[in-house]
Amino acid sequence: MERQYVVEAYLEAGSPFPPVRLSRTAPVGETYDFDARAVSGAAVRMRRVDAEEEGIVRYAEDPEQPGLYRPQGPQNLAGGVPTVQPLGRYRLAVEPPAGDGIDTDTLTAETVVPDTFRITETSGDTLTWREDSLAVTVTRSQYPGRSARFVVSTKAREATRENLTPLAAQAFDRADTSGVSLEELSVTESPVINQGNYEVGPGGRLTIDVPWLVANFYGPNVIALRALGQNYYDFLRSQQVQQGGSTFSPGAIPNVIERIDGGTGLFGSYAVVRYELEVERPSGGGGGLP
């Protein structure tokens, strides 16, 4: 397989500009490792292409982490810290160092950022695993030309063996064959949720039934609901089809829909809302299996 550059960056609506990761692909048969494949000495910049007054944000490489480029501030912007604008179209350009042996002058990609949204109601901040309904109602996140697409993820705050739910405990106990760790189980993500998986209510508000499979631990969890830009959505849905599941491993770049000119990777965008959820044990103590 021909070597390529790998670029990775995620714009969050309303937040400061993110870092950009640049590396090379690994040869067939070798495990991809970002630190081993990091690319130094590139010129990286980002700008909003639908509003000239926003200016250009230039990046500089982190002196302590090769291949990681951080924003250095905008040009032609009057004061303040620049943030990613909802519904803005952004263009990323990366010029790799010369003489690297890869025939690419510039990597480019564009993304349109989803509109922000907010939570209007949840099914509760303390729920019993698989006994209570887990749902969240939000305002609509606008996106040009299509309805909103979401993923729901959870982050356990107390990821201990004792707090594992039954299904997660089974996976962890098979670690000798599955290689699953508590750290890996502490973060979960649902498959992509589209308009066929949520209910549209009064005022265009959306109610999403969240599968309990996203909760691997009893105790405090952070629930995050992300509205996906088109690049991010295409990447996840094509990856899930190929892998037959919904696990997204950062840095692992399979043959999926990527939309990077001159290389591979992902230049994605999203809007996100979060809330805290306490997951309680079922009255029987174990919760049973689905």
LONULO-971647 format. One record per residue: residue number from 1; x, y, z of N, C-alpha, C in turn. Coordinates in steps of 0.001 Angstrom, whole numbers, plus 500000, padded with zeros to 6 digits. Layout:
NUM, X, Y, Z, X, Y, Z, X, Y, Z
...
***
This chain:
1, 500841, 498802, 500000, 500000, 500000, 500000, 500877, 501250, 500000
2, 500521, 502222, 499164, 501272, 503461, 499090, 501119, 504259, 500383
3, 502240, 504804, 500840, 502186, 505608, 502063, 501397, 506891, 501823
4, 500653, 507306, 502850, 499893, 508542, 502797, 500038, 509293, 504112
5, 499744, 510581, 504053, 499642, 511363, 505269, 498256, 511165, 505882
6, 498198, 511185, 507205, 496945, 511055, 507946, 496731, 512342, 508734
7, 495614, 513011, 508509, 495292, 514228, 509243, 494019, 513991, 510040
8, 493960, 514557, 511250, 492813, 514343, 512136, 492537, 515605, 512942
9, 491299, 516119, 512840, 490894, 517296, 513607, 489378, 517322, 513700
10, 488851, 517832, 514833, 487411, 517847, 515093, 487009, 519238, 515586
11, 486174, 519920, 514819, 485677, 521230, 515221, 484407, 521068, 516042
12, 484369, 521732, 517202, 483171, 521719, 518043, 482517, 523087, 518007
13, 481244, 523132, 517661, 480523, 524390, 517553, 480603, 525184, 518854
14, 480994, 526462, 518741, 481044, 527341, 519896, 482278, 527220, 520754
15, 483218, 526353, 520379, 484428, 526129, 521177, 485657, 526682, 520462
16, 486779, 526837, 521168, 488017, 527266, 520505, 488453, 526260, 519443
17, 489304, 526698, 518530, 489781, 525814, 517481, 490604, 524670, 518075
18, 490454, 523476, 517512, 491072, 522291, 518100, 492492, 522083, 517593
19, 493252, 521184, 518234, 494540, 520786, 517674, 494344, 519946, 516416
20, 495396, 519852, 515616, 495413, 519029, 514406, 496537, 518013, 514546
21, 496226, 516747, 514269, 497219, 515679, 514329, 497629, 515291, 512913
22, 498952, 515147, 512706, 499468, 514766, 511394, 500446, 513608, 511548
23, 500232, 512575, 510752, 501079, 511384, 510824, 501137, 510721, 509456
24, 501775, 509571, 509396, 501836, 508759, 508176, 501096, 507446, 508419
25, 500589, 506850, 507347, 499982, 505531, 507463, 501044, 504488, 507788
26, 500616, 503399, 508400, 501514, 502281, 508706, 501472, 501262, 507575
27, 502570, 500572, 507314, 502570, 499525, 506284, 501576, 498422, 506630
28, 501111, 497705, 505606, 500204, 496588, 505818, 500873, 495567, 506740
29, 500115, 495107, 507741, 500647, 494125, 508674, 501260, 494726, 509920
30, 501413, 496059, 509967, 501944, 496720, 511146, 500843, 497500, 511860
31, 500946, 497582, 513178, 499974, 498323, 513982, 500235, 499814, 513887
32, 499159, 500576, 513644, 499296, 502030, 513590, 499525, 502585, 514985
33, 500526, 503426, 515144, 500799, 504118, 516402, 501136, 505561, 516065
34, 500353, 506493, 516592, 500533, 507899, 516213, 501931, 508404, 516538
35, 502410, 508130, 517728, 503717, 508654, 518129, 504826, 508167, 517204
36, 504718, 506915, 516757, 505746, 506352, 515878, 505648, 506905, 514460
37, 504446, 507383, 514062, 504227, 507836, 512683, 504032, 509345, 512583
38, 504248, 510082, 513667, 504004, 511521, 513683, 504885, 512245, 512666
39, 504332, 513300, 512074, 505041, 514100, 511070, 505281, 515498, 511628
40, 506530, 515905, 511674, 506910, 517239, 512149, 507217, 518158, 510975
41, 507219, 519454, 511257, 507672, 520433, 510275, 506668, 520824, 509223
42, 505382, 520575, 509449, 504355, 520938, 508470, 503850, 522356, 508721
43, 503266, 522948, 507686, 502571, 524227, 507816, 501072, 523945, 507826
44, 500408, 524376, 508882, 498993, 524059, 509075, 498214, 525355, 509277
45, 497101, 525473, 508587, 496244, 526651, 508759, 494789, 526263, 508537
46, 493894, 527072, 509078, 492468, 526830, 508963, 491772, 528177, 508802
47, 490731, 528210, 507968, 489974, 529456, 507826, 488524, 529164, 507502
48, 487701, 530120, 507801, 486282, 530024, 507452, 486090, 530567, 506045
49, 485609, 529742, 505146, 485573, 530123, 503735, 484295, 530877, 503360
50, 483296, 530906, 504238, 482058, 531623, 503916, 481956, 532951, 504644
51, 483061, 533440, 505241, 483055, 534732, 505935, 484488, 535235, 506019
52, 484891, 536048, 505064, 486283, 536488, 504968, 486755, 537224, 506214
53, 485835, 537918, 506887, 486261, 538710, 508043, 486739, 537847, 509204
54, 486451, 536532, 509154, 486895, 535665, 510242, 488403, 535453, 510232
55, 489041, 535641, 509049, 490488, 535537, 508985, 490998, 534110, 509002
56, 492303, 533984, 509130, 492999, 532700, 509091, 493548, 532371, 510471
57, 493382, 531125, 510887, 493997, 530641, 512126, 495190, 529775, 511730
58, 496373, 530194, 512152, 497581, 529433, 511847, 497944, 528555, 513041
59, 498644, 527476, 512753, 498998, 526482, 513752, 500509, 526359, 513875
60, 500958, 525957, 515059, 502375, 525671, 515292, 502477, 524329, 516007
61, 503531, 523603, 515717, 503711, 522280, 516305, 504019, 522385, 517797
62, 503406, 521522, 518578, 503670, 521453, 520010, 505115, 520982, 520216
63, 505961, 521773, 520878, 507361, 521378, 521023, 507561, 520108, 521843
64, 506544, 519723, 522614, 506670, 518530, 523449, 505967, 517316, 522863
65, 505271, 517479, 521727, 504557, 516356, 521129, 504620, 516451, 519608
66, 505570, 515781, 518982, 505695, 515829, 517524, 504402, 515390, 516835
67, 504090, 516074, 515757, 502904, 515735, 514984, 501616, 516358, 515474
68, 501649, 517039, 516630, 500454, 517698, 517171, 500607, 519201, 516978
69, 499674, 519805, 516254, 499738, 521224, 515918, 498598, 521955, 516624
70, 498963, 523069, 517282, 497986, 523825, 518069, 497759, 525205, 517461
71, 496513, 525737, 517577, 496223, 527053, 517008, 497015, 528149, 517702
72, 497487, 529113, 516900, 498289, 530215, 517424, 497547, 531535, 517426
73, 496276, 531517, 517044, 495494, 532753, 517018, 495222, 533181, 515597
74, 494212, 534050, 515409, 493773, 534438, 514069, 494524, 535634, 513534
75, 494418, 535851, 512237, 494824, 537092, 511610, 493562, 537808, 511155
76, 493601, 539129, 511166, 492467, 539950, 510718, 491215, 539724, 511558
77, 491397, 539440, 512836, 490254, 539286, 513733, 490442, 540263, 514883
78, 489442, 541048, 515178, 489569, 542131, 516148, 489388, 541609, 517567
79, 490474, 541197, 518180, 490485, 540856, 519598, 489739, 539591, 519950
80, 489961, 539105, 521181, 489249, 537949, 521681, 489793, 536629, 521169
81, 489363, 535544, 521802, 489761, 534205, 521392, 488780, 533709, 520339
82, 489265, 533327, 519147, 488344, 532883, 518098, 487699, 531556, 518460
83, 486453, 531419, 518099, 485734, 530170, 518337, 485118, 529669, 517039
84, 484825, 528381, 517007, 484206, 527752, 515853, 482748, 528177, 515778
85, 482339, 528729, 514642, 480989, 529265, 514507, 480008, 528202, 514009
86, 478872, 528047, 514680, 477845, 527112, 514188, 477433, 527441, 512761
87, 477267, 526419, 511932, 476871, 526506, 510536, 477930, 527158, 509646
88, 479119, 527404, 510189, 480219, 527917, 509379, 480873, 526807, 508562
89, 481382, 527167, 507397, 482143, 526221, 506563, 483628, 526537, 506727
90, 484400, 525528, 507124, 485820, 525718, 507400, 486667, 524847, 506479
91, 487813, 525401, 506114, 488749, 524703, 505233, 490081, 524523, 505957
92, 490557, 523299, 505974, 491844, 522959, 506568, 492856, 522737, 505454
93, 494050, 523316, 505597, 495133, 523113, 504638, 496398, 522738, 505396
94, 497026, 521654, 504970, 498247, 521164, 505604, 499307, 520974, 504525
95, 500447, 521647, 504689, 501577, 521492, 503769, 502652, 520678, 504473
96, 502843, 519416, 504096, 503833, 518564, 504753, 505250, 519044, 504455
97, 506221, 518603, 505239, 507610, 518993, 504980, 508113, 518397, 503669
98, 509044, 519089, 503031, 509607, 518604, 501775, 510551, 517427, 502030
99, 510684, 516597, 501003, 511645, 515505, 501085, 511239, 514358, 501981
100, 509938, 514181, 502188, 509472, 513120, 503084, 509190, 511810, 502346
101, 509300, 511847, 501033, 509094, 510623, 500259, 507659, 510314, 499917
102, 506728, 511201, 500289, 505313, 511017, 499953, 504931, 512103, 498959
103, 504359, 511706, 497848, 504078, 512628, 496752, 502789, 513402, 497004
104, 502836, 514318, 497958, 501698, 515173, 498290, 502208, 516547, 498668
105, 501731, 517579, 497971, 502130, 518945, 498288, 501280, 519545, 499398
106, 499958, 519293, 499325, 499035, 519881, 500294, 497866, 518933, 500546
107, 497463, 518818, 501803, 496245, 518114, 502168, 495185, 519162, 502462
108, 493988, 518989, 501918, 492909, 519932, 502160, 491617, 519192, 502480
109, 490761, 519849, 503220, 489449, 519288, 503544, 488555, 520418, 504022
110, 487237, 520245, 503847, 486271, 521225, 504330, 485193, 520537, 505144
111, 484634, 521266, 506106, 483522, 520761, 506896, 482571, 521900, 507215
112, 481275, 521585, 507241, 480256, 522523, 507707, 479854, 522111, 509118
113, 479913, 523044, 510048, 479684, 522759, 511461, 478181, 522747, 511768
114, 477670, 521723, 512449, 476248, 521716, 512834, 475912, 522886, 513768
115, 474643, 523251, 513772, 474182, 524304, 514672, 474133, 523780, 516108
116, 474294, 524677, 517060, 474193, 524295, 518462, 472744, 523946, 518811
117, 472564, 523240, 519904, 471240, 522859, 520390, 471318, 522717, 521899
118, 470204, 522444, 522552, 470213, 522359, 524012, 469241, 521285, 524479
119, 469471, 520813, 525683, 468598, 519825, 526310, 467404, 520540, 526939
120, 466213, 520053, 526673, 465020, 520614, 527306, 464446, 519691, 528375
121, 464738, 518392, 528275, 464204, 517448, 529256, 464987, 516139, 529181
122, 465158, 515487, 530321, 465703, 514137, 530356, 464755, 513248, 531153
123, 464958, 511961, 531064, 464101, 511045, 531821, 464483, 510987, 533290
124, 465503, 511744, 533691, 465892, 511826, 535096, 467391, 511864, 535253
125, 467841, 512389, 536388, 469284, 512416, 536639, 469749, 511235, 537488
126, 468804, 510416, 537962, 469123, 509160, 538650, 468178, 508088, 538121
127, 468729, 507070, 537456, 467920, 506034, 536823, 468464, 504655, 537171
128, 467565, 503666, 537190, 467947, 502283, 537460, 468255, 501576, 536146
129, 469414, 500934, 536091, 469896, 500287, 534862, 468876, 499282, 534340
130, 468432, 499502, 533101, 467534, 498629, 532339, 466119, 498521, 532930
131, 465835, 499190, 534058, 464470, 499205, 534586, 463762, 500502, 534224
132, 464475, 501616, 534231, 463906, 502905, 533848, 464190, 503184, 532374
133, 463375, 504068, 531803, 463599, 504500, 530428, 464693, 505567, 530401
134, 465620, 505430, 529466, 466708, 506391, 529308, 466457, 507185, 528020
135, 466052, 508435, 528184, 465709, 509256, 527023, 466108, 510703, 527290
136, 466298, 511457, 526208, 466644, 512877, 526311, 465926, 513626, 525201
137, 465375, 514805, 525543, 464703, 515659, 524570, 465530, 516913, 524353
138, 465743, 517266, 523089, 466603, 518399, 522747, 465923, 519270, 521706
139, 466385, 520515, 521606, 465977, 521355, 520491, 466662, 520848, 519225
140, 466138, 521237, 518086, 466673, 520737, 516816, 468029, 521389, 516506
141, 468976, 520579, 516059, 470255, 521079, 515544, 470133, 521194, 514030
142, 470216, 522411, 513527, 470062, 522626, 512089, 471326, 522209, 511338
143, 471116, 521692, 510108, 472247, 521359, 509246, 471795, 521514, 507802
144, 472616, 522127, 506945, 472181, 522400, 505570, 471847, 521128, 504796
145, 470614, 521061, 504286, 470251, 520020, 503350, 469829, 518689, 503935
146, 469828, 518545, 505257, 469424, 517253, 505826, 469009, 517414, 507279
147, 468398, 516343, 507810, 468024, 516325, 509221, 469246, 516007, 510075
148, 469103, 516186, 511364, 470215, 515968, 512281, 470530, 514481, 512437
149, 471815, 514161, 512571, 472276, 512806, 512886, 473112, 512906, 514154
150, 472911, 511950, 515065, 473532, 512012, 516377, 474288, 510734, 516706
151, 475193, 510845, 517674, 475686, 509697, 518425, 475605, 510066, 519906
152, 475342, 509059, 520736, 475311, 509239, 522187, 476497, 508490, 522780
153, 477235, 509154, 523640, 478359, 508493, 524305, 478262, 508703, 525802
154, 478905, 507821, 526556, 478964, 507969, 528007, 480404, 507875, 528467
155, 480690, 508563, 529561, 481979, 508500, 530216, 481741, 508225, 531691
156, 482185, 507058, 532151, 481991, 506696, 533556, 482994, 507440, 534434
157, 482514, 508005, 535529, 483399, 508721, 536449, 484063, 507786, 537469
158, 483451, 506630, 537707, 484012, 505671, 538669, 484086, 504306, 537990
159, 485081, 504153, 537119, 485215, 502940, 536298, 486001, 501868, 537052
160, 485323, 501204, 537987, 485944, 500135, 538766, 485296, 498797, 538424
161, 485988, 497716, 538742, 485451, 496377, 538480, 484125, 496179, 539207
162, 484000, 496697, 540425, 482797, 496514, 541227, 481588, 497244, 540628
163, 481830, 498277, 539833, 480732, 499069, 539272, 480299, 498601, 537886
164, 480908, 497574, 537346, 480547, 497113, 536011, 479107, 496584, 535966
165, 478378, 496950, 534919, 477076, 496348, 534679, 477287, 494922, 534145
166, 476253, 494070, 534168, 476465, 492647, 533818, 477095, 492404, 532462
167, 476622, 493071, 531407, 477193, 492853, 530088, 478647, 493284, 530025
168, 478944, 494431, 530631, 480327, 494904, 530637, 481217, 493989, 531469
169, 480675, 493450, 532552, 481446, 492522, 533373, 481812, 491269, 532585
170, 480884, 490795, 531768, 481181, 489637, 530932, 482329, 489940, 529972
171, 482282, 491116, 529349, 483338, 491486, 528407, 484678, 491611, 529124
172, 484654, 492200, 530313, 485905, 492379, 531056, 486464, 491035, 531522
173, 485589, 490129, 531937, 486055, 488825, 532408, 486611, 487970, 531281
174, 486277, 488337, 530041, 486858, 487640, 528897, 488075, 488375, 528371
175, 488671, 489211, 529187, 489784, 490054, 528740, 490966, 489246, 528231
176, 491092, 487997, 528706, 492204, 487183, 528230, 492078, 486889, 526740
177, 490860, 486917, 526229, 490655, 486689, 524798, 490245, 487966, 524071
178, 489512, 488863, 524762, 489034, 490077, 524101, 490001, 491248, 524260
179, 490816, 491222, 525324, 491758, 492303, 525565, 491117, 493592, 526023
180, 489869, 493544, 526524, 489142, 494746, 526941, 489594, 495162, 528331
181, 489878, 496453, 528509, 490307, 496990, 529797, 489203, 497858, 530396
182, 489328, 498170, 531690, 488373, 499065, 532344, 488385, 500440, 531684
183, 489559, 500903, 531301, 489653, 502219, 530653, 488880, 502228, 529337
184, 489009, 501168, 528562, 488284, 501096, 527290, 486784, 501015, 527518
185, 486353, 500284, 528540, 484930, 500158, 528825, 484333, 501432, 529402
186, 485169, 502315, 529946, 484652, 503517, 530605, 484062, 504524, 529622
187, 484406, 504410, 528346, 483856, 505294, 527313, 483145, 504442, 526269
188, 481875, 504712, 526040, 481102, 503962, 525052, 480426, 504922, 524090
189, 480030, 504403, 522941, 479371, 505229, 521939, 478316, 504409, 521211
190, 477168, 505028, 520964, 476079, 504358, 520271, 476332, 504338, 518771
191, 475606, 503501, 518035, 475576, 503664, 516578, 474976, 505016, 516218
192, 475118, 505412, 514961, 474551, 506675, 514497, 473030, 506646, 514628
193, 472466, 507720, 515152, 471020, 507871, 515330, 470527, 508887, 514314
194, 469644, 508460, 513387, 469109, 509378, 512390, 467627, 509611, 512625
195, 466964, 510247, 511649, 465570, 510656, 511857, 464622, 509487, 512060
196, 465031, 508275, 511674, 464188, 507121, 511903, 464258, 506589, 513320
197, 465162, 507170, 514135, 465385, 506680, 515492, 465045, 507695, 516574
198, 464417, 508809, 516204, 463981, 509747, 517226, 462603, 510293, 516876
199, 461934, 510775, 517900, 460563, 511287, 517768, 460589, 512803, 517719
200, 459869, 513377, 516749, 459770, 514829, 516616, 458495, 515287, 517313
201, 458658, 516162, 518307, 457523, 516617, 519086, 457182, 518062, 518831
202, 456390, 518679, 519719, 455985, 520075, 519567, 457190, 520995, 519465
203, 457069, 521991, 518584, 458152, 522940, 518422, 459376, 522367, 517738
204, 459247, 521177, 517154, 460380, 520556, 516476, 461391, 519924, 517401
205, 461040, 519792, 518670, 461970, 519163, 519611, 462067, 517665, 519345
206, 463253, 517128, 519587, 463538, 515732, 519285, 463709, 514945, 520574
207, 463033, 513809, 520673, 463190, 512914, 521821, 463899, 511646, 521362
208, 465032, 511359, 521986, 465873, 510235, 521591, 465881, 509209, 522710
209, 465478, 507988, 522374, 465584, 506881, 523327, 466993, 506320, 523262
210, 467699, 506399, 524373, 469101, 505986, 524423, 469175, 504530, 524864
211, 469869, 503663, 524148, 469986, 502263, 524583, 470847, 502145, 525831
212, 470427, 501292, 526766, 471184, 501110, 527999, 472562, 500496, 527751
213, 472783, 499983, 526554, 474093, 499414, 526240, 475213, 500450, 526288
214, 474852, 501751, 526274, 475905, 502763, 526353, 476387, 502981, 527782
215, 475739, 502368, 528756, 476151, 502515, 530162, 476821, 501232, 530627
216, 478118, 501266, 530813, 478873, 500087, 531245, 479136, 500045, 532743
217, 478864, 501168, 533437, 479199, 501236, 534857, 478046, 501848, 535651
218, 477797, 501276, 536819, 476924, 501920, 537791, 477649, 503131, 538357
219, 476867, 504050, 538936, 477458, 505242, 539523, 477347, 506433, 538596
220, 478152, 507475, 538832, 478057, 508705, 538034, 478622, 508528, 536628
221, 477867, 508995, 535651, 478276, 508967, 534254, 477981, 510319, 533614
222, 478747, 510669, 532610, 478469, 511857, 531797, 477918, 511384, 530462
223, 476716, 511845, 530128, 476087, 511510, 528856, 476332, 512666, 527888
224, 476875, 512370, 526727, 477116, 513383, 525701, 476332, 513023, 524452
225, 475594, 513990, 523927, 474834, 513821, 522692, 475450, 514744, 521645
226, 475991, 514147, 520570, 476675, 514914, 519530, 475857, 514925, 518240
227, 475624, 516121, 517713, 475070, 516268, 516370, 476245, 516315, 515400
228, 476212, 515489, 514368, 477374, 515261, 513521, 477334, 516076, 512242
229, 478494, 516665, 511884, 478671, 517216, 510552, 478763, 516082, 509537
230, 478685, 516415, 508247, 478610, 515384, 507219, 479852, 514494, 507178
231, 481030, 515076, 507303, 482253, 514260, 507263, 482296, 513257, 508407
232, 481969, 513732, 509595, 481982, 512872, 510785, 480932, 511760, 510633
233, 479750, 512144, 510162, 478684, 511170, 509956, 479087, 510105, 508936
234, 479634, 510534, 507794, 480049, 509578, 506769, 481122, 508631, 507288
235, 482051, 509174, 508039, 483127, 508344, 508581, 482571, 507275, 509519
236, 481717, 507677, 510463, 481201, 506731, 511446, 480292, 505683, 510822
237, 479383, 506117, 509944, 478438, 505147, 509393, 479150, 504134, 508502
238, 480139, 504566, 507735, 480854, 503621, 506882, 481779, 502732, 507699
239, 482334, 503262, 508759, 483169, 502442, 509639, 482340, 501382, 510338
240, 481161, 501771, 510820, 480307, 500822, 511527, 479845, 499703, 510612
241, 479578, 500022, 509349, 479175, 498991, 508401, 480320, 498005, 508179
242, 481525, 498520, 508009, 482665, 497654, 507733, 483044, 496794, 508931
243, 482944, 497367, 510118, 483366, 496646, 511312, 482239, 495828, 511930
244, 481008, 496081, 511488, 479884, 495337, 512036, 479529, 495758, 513445
245, 479923, 496954, 513853, 479638, 497425, 515211, 479709, 498932, 515268
246, 479867, 499490, 516485, 479845, 500936, 516654, 481062, 501477, 517387
247, 482094, 500647, 517596, 483266, 501121, 518325, 484109, 502009, 517434
248, 484443, 503229, 517921, 485295, 504150, 517181, 486617, 504291, 517899
249, 487707, 503807, 517261, 489019, 503866, 517888, 489801, 505053, 517349
250, 490047, 506117, 518172, 490782, 507281, 517686, 492148, 506884, 517142
251, 492500, 507429, 515999, 493791, 507164, 515405, 493807, 505986, 514455
252, 492835, 505074, 514560, 492770, 503939, 513641, 491992, 504369, 512407
253, 492624, 504366, 511253, 492009, 504891, 510038, 491787, 503755, 509043
254, 490632, 503089, 509074, 490345, 502032, 508109, 489912, 502634, 506767
255, 489608, 501773, 505830, 489194, 502215, 504509, 487725, 502612, 504550
256, 487488, 503885, 504893, 486125, 504384, 505043, 485994, 505691, 504270
257, 484811, 506308, 504334, 484589, 507594, 503675, 485304, 508676, 504484
258, 486287, 509343, 503858, 487152, 510242, 504622, 487134, 511696, 504150
259, 487019, 511934, 502837, 486893, 513284, 502285, 488102, 514169, 502591
260, 489290, 513601, 502493, 490533, 514351, 502617, 491215, 514338, 501252
261, 491442, 515495, 500654, 492152, 515569, 499378, 493659, 515568, 499635
262, 494360, 514630, 498999, 495808, 514559, 499137, 496274, 513635, 500233
263, 495361, 512974, 500941, 495749, 512077, 502022, 494556, 511332, 502558
264, 494614, 510988, 503819, 493537, 510246, 504455, 493311, 510804, 505860
265, 492276, 510325, 506531, 492002, 510796, 507890, 490601, 511345, 508034
266, 490441, 512319, 508925, 489122, 512881, 509195, 489240, 514329, 509641
267, 488557, 515211, 508925, 488353, 516598, 509339, 486861, 516735, 509567
268, 486445, 516560, 510812, 485034, 516495, 511145, 484589, 517655, 512017
269, 483270, 517711, 512242, 482712, 518756, 513101, 481461, 518231, 513783
270, 481119, 518873, 514888, 479956, 518449, 515656, 479524, 519560, 516604
271, 478302, 519428, 517105, 477813, 520228, 518227, 477447, 519245, 519328
272, 477595, 519630, 520591, 477425, 518662, 521666, 476716, 519281, 522863
273, 475896, 518470, 523533, 475334, 518812, 524842, 475645, 517650, 525789
274, 475781, 517946, 527071, 476137, 516928, 528057, 475282, 517091, 529316
275, 475085, 515971, 529999, 474459, 516040, 531320, 474933, 514871, 532165
276, 474744, 514998, 533478, 475188, 513983, 534433, 474060, 512992, 534696
277, 474411, 511710, 534779, 473433, 510671, 535068, 474005, 509701, 536094
278, 473249, 509480, 537167, 473605, 508479, 538167, 472879, 507184, 537815
279, 473645, 506135, 537544, 473079, 504841, 537184, 473048, 503950, 538420
280, 471823, 503553, 538846, 471678, 502728, 540047, 471526, 501258, 539684
281, 471871, 500402, 540627, 471736, 498966, 540435, 470256, 498573, 540479
282, 469871, 497563, 539699, 468488, 497090, 539748, 468160, 496515, 541124
283, 466875, 496431, 541409, 466447, 495950, 542730, 466922, 494545, 543014
284, 467073, 493720, 541953, 467545, 492362, 542140, 469040, 492261, 542328
285, 469754, 493385, 542093, 471188, 493397, 542308, 472004, 493161, 541070
286, 471504, 492359, 540117, 472323, 492021, 538962, 471896, 492685, 537682
287, 470588, 492867, 537510, 470117, 493543, 536318, 469779, 492629, 535193
288, 470286, 491422, 535202, 469954, 490471, 534144, 470601, 490801, 532829
289, 470383, 489957, 531853, 470927, 490117, 530525, 469801, 490376, 529560
290, 470094, 491057, 528450, 469025, 491394, 527493, 468552, 490140, 526754
***
